[in-house]
Amino acid sequence: MWAIVPIKSLDAAKRRLADVLSPEERRALMLAMARDVLTALVRCPALRGVVIVSRSPEADALAQAFGTERFTESPDADLSAALTQAADYAATHLGARGVLIVPADVPLITPEEVASVLDGHEAVTILPDDEHVGTNGLACTPPDRIPLKFDGRSFKPHVDAAFAAGAQPRVLPGTRFDLDVDTPDDLRALLARGPGTQTAAFLQRTGIAKRLGPAGAAAGRPGSGCPQ
């Protein structure tokens, strides 16, 4: 089983946070979350390896730092196509008999939970977001067991695709995969649920956590300081 982690262009990362974070802060936030995700995956003994899927130049540094594979999708590929290409690459060149697709913005995951997800996996395992709208994790054996339909509202399409492929989908709600960070409230939830993550440390160190406050919208726009 190989994990596949897509990382979008950091210049366009997390635009829904533009009212509370500067472009530099959003970029640094995305890198911090990616480091949390990659740390969990590379430390999980149930995985043979990890493939980063990205055209971003920062992906090279991440791949080197974490000892992962790097795959560059075709220039015209959307997310679903990029992941399909990466899954095919893992099967063809890395000998993957299954893949676990994990977005780079689920920083609460741990090696133990990844192992728990894979324990009992057979054909299709789906990890929904907390609203059961999107897919925050998807395990497929073989890698091309179902068509990939990542578009922000992919949970039901993935369930339907599993049934259409003759597979009983295994759905695991209520895991640490359920929090993907898109809004200020997601950042507050992250601080409450994962104070020990690298992402939470970044939010505290840069003063973003204090700016967000305990409840309600963050007050004002970010300052001009560039986060470390």
N, C-alpha and C positions, 0 to 999 in steps of 0.2 A: 504494500500500500504506500503510495506516494501522495504527499500533500501538494496542492497547487494554490499559490497565493497571488491573486492579481493586485497590482499596484498601479493606480491611475497616475497620470501626469500630476506631479505635485503642484505645478503652477495653477491647476484648476481644482485643487483639492478642497472639499468641504465648503462649497460656496454658500450653503444654507447657514453657515456660521459667520458670514461676512459682516453682519451687523454687530458682532461682539468680538471678533478676532481680526487682526490685520492679516494681509496676505502672508507675511513672514511667519506669523503665529500659526496660521492654518497649515502652512508647509511643515513647520516643526512639529505640530500636533500629529500630522499624518505619519511622519517618520517615527515619532515616539510610539504610536499605536502599532505600526508595522514591526517595530522592535519587540513589543510585547507579544504579538502574534507569533513571530518567528522564533522567539525564545521558547514559547510553549511547544511549538511543533518540533524544533530540533532536539528538544529534551525528551520527547516522547518515544520510548523504545518500540512502540507498536508501528512506527513509521519507518520505512526504508530510507526515505529522503524527502527533500522539499524542493519544489520548483517555483521560483519567482517569475511571474509573467508580467512584463512591463517593457515599455519603450522609454521609460524615464532614466536619465543618466545616473540618478541616485541608486537605482537598482543594482548597478555593478558593485557599488560599495557595500550594500546590504548583503549581496550574494557572497562577497569575499569575507565579510565579517562573520557571517553565520555558516559559511561552508555549504551553501546551497547551490543548486543548479540555477541557471538563468535562461529563460526562453523569451525571445522577442517575437511578438505576434506580427502578422502582416499589417501594413499601414492602414488599410481600410477596414480592419476588423473591429466590430463592436465588442462589448464585453463577452457576450455569449459565444461569438465566433473565436475570440482570443482564447477563451477557456477550452473550447472544443479543440482548437489547434494544439494547445498545451497538453491536453489529455492524450491526444493522438501521439504527440512527441514522447510523452512519458511511457506510453505503451510500446511504441516502436523502438525507441532508443534506450530506454532505461529499464525495460522489462517489467513495467508496472502492470499488475493484474487487477489493480483497483486504484481509484484516486479519491482523495478527500479535498474538496474545494473549500477554502476558507478565505473570506475577505480580510483585508488588512486593517479593518476598523472594528474588530471585536476584541479589544485589549484585555478583557477579563478572563479569557480562556487560560487553562493551566495544562501542563503535560498530563496530569492525572485525569482530567476531564476528557481530553482528547483520546486517551487510552480507553476510557469508559465508553465513549461514543463508538469506538471501533470494536470493542468487545460485544459480540452479538450481531455485528453487521454481517449481512449476507449479500443482498443485491442492491437495494437503494435505501439509504438512511438520510432523512431530511431534518435539518435543525432550523426551525422557523424563528423569525424575530418575535418580539414580545407581543405583537399584534396579529401574528399569523398571516402576514401579508407578504413579506419578503423571505428569502432563503439566506440564512446566515452560516450555513454549512451544508454540504452535500457530499455524501459518500456513494460511489458507484462502483460496482464490480460486475462485469468488466468496465473499464473506463468509458466505453461508449454505450453503456446499458440503456441510457435514456438521452434524448436530445436536451441540451442545456438551454435554459430560457431565462437567463438573468436579465431582468429589466426593471427591478424595483418592486415588482408585484409578482414574484415568481413562485411563491409557495404553492398555491393551488395548481398552476401549470405543471410544476414538478410532480406533485401528487398524481395528477391526471396522466402525465407521461409515464409514470411507473406502472400504473394500472394498464395503460395501453401497451406497454412492453411485456405484460404478463407477470409483473413483479408486485408483491405486496409491499408497499412502502412502509418503512419503519420510521415513525415520526417521534422525535424527542423534544417536546416543549419544556420550558422552564429550566434550561441549562444556562451556563455562563456565556454561551454563544448568543443568547437572545438580545443582548445589548450591543447594537451597532451605533456608533456616534455620528449623529447628523445635526443635532440641535443643542442649544444651551441646556435644556433639561436633561439631555443625554449626558452632557458633561457633568452635571450635578449628580446624576445617578452613578456615574463612573466613580466620582470622588467618594461617594457614600459606600459603594459596594466593593471598590478595588483600591483602597488607599495605598496598598503596597506595590501597585503597578508602576512601570516606568512612565506611563502616561500621566498618572496622578502626580508623580514626582515632578514632571515637567510643568503641570498646571500650577502646582504649589510654588515651585522655584521661580516661575516667571511672574507670579502675582495674578495670573488669570483666575485661579480659584477664588481669591479674595474678591476680585472684580465681579465674578458671577454671583456671589452671595448665596445664602441658603435657599432662597425661593424667589420665584418671579423672574422676570427678564433681567439680564445683566444691565447694570446702569451705565449708560454712555458707551461710546465707541472706544476701542483700544488706543493706547498711546502709541507713540512712534518708536518706542524701544524695540529692538530686535531680540527675540528670545534666543537663549543659548541652545 
